[in-house]
Amino acid sequence: MSSSQDTKQAHFNVFLRAAGHHAAAWRHPSTTPELTFQFDYYKRLALTAERGLLDSVFMADGYVGTGRRLEPFTLLSALAAVTTNLGLIGTVGTTYNEPFHVARKFASLDRISGGRSGWNIVTGHTDETAFNFGKQSHLEHSERYRWAEEFVEVTKQLWDSWEEDALVFDKAKGIQFDDSKLHEINYEGKVYKVKGPLNIPRPPQGYPVLVQAGSSESGKELAAQTAEVVFTAQPTLAEGKAFYADVKGRLARYGRTPDQILILPGFSPIIGDTRAEAQELEDELNSFHDIDRHIAALSERFGIDLTGYPLDAPVPEILNPKGIEDVNGSKSRHQLILDMLRSDANLTLRQVVNRLSAARGHLTFTGTPIEVADVIEQWLDEQGADGFNLMPPIYPEGLDSFIDKVVPELQNRGRFRTAYEGATLRENLGLAVPANRFSASAASGIASAN
């Protein structure tokens, strides 16, 4: 499928999630959900990803629900000690944290890992989260994104508050650090007021790689303003191309260029040596999921009772009577389901549940390693993606199959690296180290620009 044009190589992050990304992964005979809270389980997955030369692993996080994951900073710090090149991306929400804490933790993780950290910036989306922090309700959607913009700006200023050469350790003169190269930020915004400086030196990467996962209008604007990597759910190439063009088209107004942001849609491939073998695995996984529970969840989301509706009849037109603008949770996920229902009038309720169970609305594909590589290549060539946020349906088998069978195929096509480009996540993603706003060179550049 590749042509004589300049060959674009793919970037890959792998999203670590308990037994896998299929809703019924934990029931599959090859998975071991009882190891979800064991470090050696994640160590094995991380080492597999690094053996396959993937850019990074990613841990999601949240503050509600039954125990399904370890806390990201703790786990990623431990993984930093057993990996060498692999990036380590963790989700940290802006609504229920403080910028100083987050800046300090990521500076620590970046130093522990030798410059391999990344921050997935989210705002949260449920009242249940608010209740766990003594709040009466979750912040309104646009308001929490306004908080997030300030939050990110404060953390960046805190990381900049130490110039790179501030540490001296001159034993003869008794000077540990140069006071003139530590800076109070004295930030005052509508939400935050922070004096600074941070109490740990600037991260080796300058900032951890900034990742953003929202695909709502507010989310896309925040991504264009701050993100360097975007995780997104785009179930078709047409939707992927539209999102890719939309986000990259917003960058100019923030003085940014398209190569300063990488868009990685979620991708959950079910891989078999033959298409029949792959389809057998998909059918097996679908046979395990609790369809009644998923129908109840859809009913709650849309305020329409689908209980008892024929599973193999076309789904009735499901519309949110309040309108998407009134959804205060995840607008992008709500819209994704609406778009799926509207795109095919013949979709049955069973098919809808199967699609959502497979990867929660992300891109899925069932086929051979060569066919999976074809899909990846097409998305790269048609500007639907710069790579993918891999979401194996089951662990460890799904990741093993991708590393052992798809990666070599992509390497043979010149579509994926054969060695890491550098030691840091920024180097491997081809992203520049951000200038320190307090350094002499950065300050003179700002002055001349003004």
KAURJO-V906375 format. One record per run of one state. SS is the DSSP state (a for helix, b for strand, c for the rest). FROM is the first residue (numbers start at 1). LEN is the number of residues. Records with the same first field share a line. If there is no record, write none. Layout:
SS->FROM-LEN ; FROM-LEN
This chain:
c->1-10 ; 17-8 ; 28-5 ; 36-3 ; 52-4 ; 60-12 ; 81-6 ; 94-5 ; 114-3 ; 123-4 ; 132-9 ; 161-1 ; 163-4 ; 171-4 ; 178-1 ; 183-4 ; 189-4 ; 195-8 ; 204-2 ; 207-2 ; 213-4 ; 227-2 ; 233-4 ; 250-1 ; 255-3 ; 261-1 ; 272-3 ; 289-2 ; 303-11 ; 315-9 ; 327-4 ; 344-4 ; 360-3 ; 368-1 ; 382-5 ; 391-6 ; 413-12 ; 430-10 ; 450-1
b->11-6 ; 56-4 ; 87-7 ; 117-6 ; 162-1 ; 167-4 ; 175-3 ; 182-1 ; 187-2 ; 193-2 ; 203-1 ; 206-1 ; 209-4 ; 229-4 ; 262-10 ; 314-1 ; 348-1 ; 363-5 ; 387-4
a->25-3 ; 33-3 ; 39-13 ; 72-9 ; 99-15 ; 127-5 ; 141-20 ; 179-3 ; 217-10 ; 237-13 ; 251-4 ; 258-3 ; 275-14 ; 291-12 ; 324-3 ; 331-13 ; 349-11 ; 369-13 ; 397-16 ; 425-5 ; 440-10
